[in-house]
Amino acid sequence: MKRVVVTGLGVISPVGNDVETYWSSLKAGKCGIGYITKFDATDFKVKIAAEVKDFDPLPYMDRNDVRRSDLYSQYAVCAAGQAMADSGIKQGDIDPQRLGVYFSSGIGGIATFENECMKLFEAGPGRISPFFIPMMIENIAAGNIAIKFGAKGPVMTVVTACATSTNSIGEAFRAIKHGYADAVIAGGSEAAVTKMAIAGFTSCMALSKRNDPIDSSIPFDKRRDGFVLGEGAAALVLEEYGHAVSRGAKIYAEIKGYGNTCDAHHITAPHPEAEGAAAAISNALREAEIVPGSSKLYINAHGTSTPLNDKAETAAIKKALGAESAAGALINSTKSMIGHCLGAAGALEAAAAVLSLRDGVVHPTIGYKEADPDCDLDYVPGKARKAAIDAALSTNLGFGGHNACLVFTKIK
């Protein structure tokens, strides 16, 4: 089996549109949540979201491509462009047949869908854009990235709701590990701060209605009442270890394990005993050959700030690690600062996990004030913490019962 390492990162986020700004913001506990500016939310119960600010796609895309692509795809191409530049992979460094793209979205081009629906209702079918379908579909971000970088190897899109980009990274890891590719651009993107998405998530009682930018996304806090919708994208360049070493690449971390399970329980709620989530964590640790208690673990949790998720995730961590090891693990939620970026969440959080491992710093879970007896682990509240981490886990859970976990370690 091949070893797989991370050689490039790229980020578009509510707290910064490049890796170092993103990481500096997270360490500082900067909140990227604010009142919605993308549409008039006066008549909406939910009026806040974590929007990307000051986004400019032109450094990575030409104007015609921007005009013919949904915002989620623009985020994806820009994050991928950053990651490839960071990796140092240049034309000729890799056989195009051995370069893959596993890039995904939970929802895809929902803004395009809304806009074209309004045209249909107001002006008739003749006004629908010829680019409607290719702008909307969930695989087009992967397709656009493949076109940009000439990736002719395995290219695919995984859709597993909020576990989407964790699964994308995990499946990319397996593609390299089992010899199907030498490098893969992996990650996820979402641009769903739209009227339809906010209204839909509000109707299914998933979003916080506190409407306080600083005090609504409060993972593991007893007062939590729902998640805050976010947007953005992140890309990781995964590469076969020998290939990376042969070209003198910078290596952030090694990806050692991946777990992928389903609760098979409910369309939105996690299993109350957290069996599936615990199994995903256990499977990832087993593949990484890490025995709970033998390493200083850090877990970037799904941590949505919903009553059921945070309780179930805490139970899953205890079940997978054992009570003593779970109590000693450092756990945080990036969503406390960037909201829940749906299909992009896993990739954004995996990037944070890799950077934590690189720097020996765990960013805080902000907004945490009131302890919940059902959530009684160390969630790194308030301030970042220095820590000698041996392994960083990134976990995500999705509607439909999807559970995914990645394990990163320092390179040895």
C-alpha positions in Angstrom: 0.0 0.0 0.0 1.1 3.5 -0.8 1.6 6.3 1.8 -0.4 9.5 1.3 0.6 13.0 2.3 -0.8 16.5 2.1 1.3 18.8 0.0 -1.0 21.7 -0.7 -3.9 23.7 0.9 -6.3 26.3 -0.4 -9.2 28.1 1.4 -12.0 30.4 0.7 -13.9 31.1 4.0 -16.0 33.5 6.1 -12.8 34.5 8.0 -10.3 34.7 5.2 -9.8 33.9 1.5 -6.3 32.3 1.8 -4.8 29.7 4.1 -2.8 31.9 6.4 -5.5 34.5 6.9 -8.0 31.7 7.6 -5.6 30.0 10.1 -4.7 33.3 11.8 -8.4 34.1 12.2 -9.2 30.7 13.7 -6.3 30.9 16.2 -7.5 34.4 17.2 -11.1 33.3 17.7 -12.4 35.6 15.0 -16.1 35.2 14.3 -17.1 35.2 10.6 -20.9 35.3 11.3 -22.9 38.4 10.6 -26.3 39.6 9.4 -27.2 38.4 5.9 -26.2 40.8 3.1 -26.9 38.6 0.0 -30.6 39.2 0.1 -33.2 41.1 2.2 -33.8 38.9 5.2 -36.5 41.2 6.8 -39.3 38.6 6.5 -37.1 35.6 7.5 -37.0 34.2 10.9 -33.2 33.6 10.5 -31.3 36.8 9.7 -27.6 35.7 10.2 -25.1 33.6 8.2 -21.4 33.2 7.8 -20.8 34.7 4.4 -17.6 34.9 2.4 -16.3 38.5 2.3 -14.4 40.4 -0.4 -14.2 37.4 -2.7 -12.4 38.0 -6.1 -12.3 35.0 -8.5 -10.3 36.8 -11.2 -6.8 35.8 -9.9 -7.8 32.2 -10.7 -10.5 32.5 -13.4 -11.1 34.6 -16.5 -14.2 36.7 -16.7 -16.1 34.5 -19.2 -15.6 31.5 -16.9 -16.8 33.5 -13.9 -19.9 34.6 -15.8 -20.7 31.0 -16.8 -20.3 29.4 -13.3 -22.2 29.4 -10.1 -20.5 30.9 -7.0 -20.0 27.5 -5.4 -17.9 26.5 -8.4 -16.0 29.7 -8.3 -15.1 29.1 -4.7 -14.0 25.6 -5.6 -11.7 26.6 -8.5 -10.1 29.3 -6.5 -9.4 27.1 -3.5 -8.0 24.4 -5.8 -5.8 27.0 -7.5 -4.4 28.1 -4.2 -3.8 24.4 -3.2 -2.0 23.5 -6.4 0.2 26.6 -6.2 1.0 25.8 -2.6 1.9 22.2 -3.6 4.4 23.3 -6.1 3.2 20.8 -8.7 4.0 22.2 -12.1 3.2 21.0 -15.6 5.3 18.0 -16.3 5.7 17.0 -12.6 2.9 14.5 -12.9 1.3 12.3 -15.6 -2.1 13.8 -16.3 -3.5 10.3 -16.3 -2.3 10.0 -12.7 -3.8 13.3 -11.4 -7.3 13.1 -10.0 -10.0 15.4 -8.6 -12.3 14.4 -5.8 -14.2 17.6 -5.3 -17.8 17.8 -4.0 -20.7 19.9 -2.9 -23.7 19.1 -0.7 -26.1 21.3 -2.6 -24.3 22.6 -5.7 -25.5 25.6 -7.6 -28.6 26.5 -5.6 -28.2 30.2 -6.4 -28.3 29.5 -10.1 -31.3 27.2 -9.6 -33.2 29.9 -7.7 -32.4 32.6 -10.3 -33.4 30.4 -13.2 -36.7 29.4 -11.5 -37.6 33.1 -11.1 -36.9 33.6 -14.8 -39.2 30.6 -15.7 -42.0 31.9 -13.5 -41.8 35.5 -14.5 -40.7 35.4 -18.2 -41.3 31.8 -19.4 -39.1 29.0 -20.6 -37.5 30.9 -23.4 -35.5 33.0 -20.9 -33.7 30.1 -19.2 -29.9 30.3 -19.6 -28.2 27.7 -21.8 -25.7 27.4 -19.0 -28.3 26.7 -16.4 -27.7 23.0 -16.1 -23.9 23.0 -16.2 -23.8 25.8 -13.7 -26.1 24.0 -11.3 -25.0 20.4 -11.2 -23.0 19.2 -8.2 -20.2 17.6 -10.2 -19.3 20.7 -12.2 -16.8 22.1 -9.7 -14.8 18.9 -10.0 -15.1 19.1 -13.8 -14.0 22.7 -13.9 -11.0 21.9 -11.7 -10.1 19.0 -13.8 -10.3 21.1 -17.0 -8.1 23.9 -15.4 -5.3 21.5 -14.3 -5.6 18.9 -17.0 -6.5 16.2 -14.6 -7.3 13.1 -16.6 -7.1 10.5 -13.8 -10.0 9.5 -11.5 -12.4 12.5 -11.1 -15.5 12.2 -9.0 -18.0 13.9 -6.8 -19.3 12.5 -3.6 -22.6 13.8 -2.1 -23.2 12.8 1.5 -24.7 16.0 2.9 -22.5 17.5 5.6 -20.0 14.6 5.4 -19.5 15.3 1.7 -16.0 16.7 1.6 -14.7 14.5 4.4 -15.7 11.5 2.2 -14.2 13.2 -0.8 -10.8 13.5 0.9 -11.1 9.9 2.3 -11.9 8.4 -1.1 -9.1 10.4 -2.6 -6.8 8.9 0.1 -7.9 5.4 -0.9 -7.4 6.1 -4.6 -3.8 7.0 -4.0 -3.2 4.4 -1.3 -4.4 1.6 -3.7 -2.4 2.9 -6.6 -5.0 4.5 -8.9 -3.5 8.0 -8.8 -0.3 9.8 -7.8 -2.0 13.0 -6.7 -5.6 14.1 -6.1 -7.1 17.6 -5.6 -9.7 16.9 -2.9 -12.2 19.0 -1.1 -15.6 20.6 -1.2 -17.4 23.9 -1.8 -20.7 25.5 -0.9 -22.4 28.8 -1.7 -25.9 28.3 -0.2 -26.6 31.5 1.6 -29.8 32.0 -0.5 -33.4 32.6 0.2 -34.4 29.0 -0.6 -31.7 27.4 1.5 -32.2 29.7 4.5 -36.0 29.2 4.3 -35.6 25.4 3.9 -33.2 24.8 6.7 -35.4 27.1 8.9 -38.5 25.1 8.1 -36.8 21.8 9.1 -35.8 23.5 12.4 -32.1 23.1 11.8 -30.9 26.7 12.1 -30.4 28.8 15.2 -33.0 31.5 15.6 -31.0 33.5 18.2 -30.0 36.0 15.4 -26.9 37.0 17.4 -23.7 36.8 15.3 -21.5 36.2 18.3 -23.9 34.0 20.3 -25.7 31.7 17.9 -23.1 29.1 16.7 -22.2 27.8 20.1 -21.2 24.2 19.8 -21.4 22.0 22.9 -22.9 24.9 24.9 -26.1 24.0 26.8 -27.9 27.0 25.2 -27.4 25.8 21.6 -30.5 25.7 19.4 -29.3 25.1 15.9 -26.5 25.7 13.4 -25.6 28.9 11.5 -25.3 28.5 7.7 -21.9 29.2 6.3 -20.3 29.1 2.9 -16.8 28.7 1.3 -14.5 26.0 0.0 -11.2 24.2 0.8 -8.9 22.1 -1.2 -6.2 19.7 -0.1 -3.6 18.3 -2.6 -3.1 14.7 -1.5 0.0 13.0 -3.0 1.8 9.7 -2.9 4.7 10.0 -0.5 7.4 8.8 -2.8 6.2 11.1 -5.6 6.2 14.1 -3.2 9.7 13.3 -1.9 11.1 12.8 -5.4 10.2 16.4 -6.4 11.2 17.9 -3.0 7.7 18.8 -2.0 6.8 20.5 1.3 4.7 18.1 3.3 2.1 19.3 5.8 1.1 15.9 7.2 0.4 12.3 6.4 -3.2 11.0 6.1 -3.2 7.6 7.8 -6.8 6.6 8.3 -10.4 7.0 7.1 -13.7 5.8 8.4 -17.0 5.8 6.6 -20.3 4.5 8.0 -24.0 5.1 8.1 -26.5 5.1 11.0 -29.3 3.8 8.9 -31.6 5.4 11.5 -33.2 8.7 10.5 -33.2 11.2 7.6 -31.9 14.1 9.8 -31.3 12.9 13.4 -28.1 11.1 14.5 -28.5 7.7 16.1 -29.1 8.3 19.9 -26.4 5.8 20.8 -24.0 7.2 18.3 -23.0 3.8 17.1 -22.3 4.8 13.5 -20.2 7.8 14.4 -18.2 5.9 16.9 -17.6 3.1 14.3 -16.3 5.7 11.8 -13.8 7.1 14.4 -12.8 3.6 15.5 -12.3 2.4 11.9 -10.2 5.4 11.0 -8.0 5.0 14.1 -7.6 1.3 13.3 -6.4 1.9 9.8 -4.0 4.6 11.1 -2.7 2.0 13.6 -3.4 4.3 16.6 -4.6 2.7 19.8 -6.7 5.1 21.9 -4.6 6.3 24.9 -1.3 5.8 23.1 -1.2 9.2 21.5 -2.1 12.8 22.3 -5.2 13.2 20.1 -6.9 16.3 18.8 -10.4 16.1 17.3 -11.8 18.7 15.0 -15.4 17.8 15.7 -18.5 18.2 13.5 -19.8 20.4 16.4 -22.8 21.9 14.7 -24.4 23.6 17.7 -27.6 21.6 17.4 -28.9 19.9 20.5 -28.8 16.3 19.1 -25.6 16.4 17.1 -23.3 17.7 19.9 -24.7 15.3 22.4 -24.4 12.3 20.0 -20.9 13.3 18.9 -19.7 13.5 22.5 -21.1 10.0 23.1 -19.4 8.8 19.9 -16.0 10.1 21.0 -16.3 8.4 24.4 -17.5 5.2 22.8 -14.6 5.1 20.3 -11.8 6.3 22.5 -13.0 5.1 25.9 -13.9 7.4 28.7 -10.3 8.1 29.9 -8.8 8.7 26.5 -11.8 10.9 25.5 -11.3 13.0 28.6 -7.7 13.6 27.6 -8.4 14.5 24.0 -8.5 18.1 22.8 -11.8 18.8 20.9 -12.9 21.9 19.1 -15.5 23.1 16.5 -14.4 25.4 13.7 -18.1 26.0 13.1 -18.2 28.3 16.1 -16.4 30.8 13.9 -17.4 30.0 10.3 -20.8 28.4 10.7 -21.8 25.2 9.0 -20.5 25.2 5.5 -22.4 22.0 4.6 -20.6 20.2 1.8 -17.5 22.4 2.3 -17.4 21.9 6.1 -15.3 18.7 6.1 -12.6 20.2 3.8 -12.4 23.5 5.7 -12.1 21.6 9.0 -9.6 19.1 7.6 -7.4 22.1 6.7 -7.7 23.4 10.2 -6.8 19.9 11.6 -3.7 19.7 9.4 -2.6 23.3 10.4 -3.1 22.4 14.0 -0.8 19.4 13.6 1.8 21.5 11.8 1.9 24.3 14.4 1.0 22.4 17.6 -1.9 24.8 18.2 -5.5 24.0 18.7 -7.9 26.8 17.8 -10.7 27.7 20.3 -14.3 26.9 20.3 -15.7 30.4 20.7 -19.1 31.3 22.2 -18.9 28.4 24.7 -20.1 29.7 28.1 -22.5 27.3 29.7 -21.6 23.6 30.3 -24.0 20.8 29.3 -23.8 17.6 31.3 -24.3 15.7 28.1 -21.2 17.4 26.6 -18.6 17.1 29.2 -15.3 16.8 27.3 -12.5 19.4 26.7 -13.8 21.6 23.9 -10.9 24.2 24.1 -13.3 27.1 25.0 -12.4 30.7 24.5 -8.7 30.7 23.6 -6.3 28.8 21.4 -4.1 26.3 23.2 -0.6 25.0 22.4 -0.4 21.3 22.5 2.1 18.6 21.4 -0.4 16.7 19.2 0.5 13.3 17.8 -2.6 12.8 15.6 -5.4 15.1 14.4 -8.9 13.7 13.6 -11.5 15.5 11.6 -15.1 14.1 11.9 -18.3 15.0 10.1 -21.8 13.7 10.2 -24.5 14.3 7.6 -28.3 14.1 7.0 -29.1 10.6 6.0 -27.0 9.2 8.8 -23.6 9.6 7.1 -20.5 9.5 9.3 -16.9 10.1 8.2 -13.6 10.5 10.0 -10.1 11.3 8.8 -6.8 10.8 10.7 -3.7 12.9 10.0 -0.3 12.5 11.6 3.0 14.3 11.4 5.3 12.8 8.8 7.9 10.3 10.0 
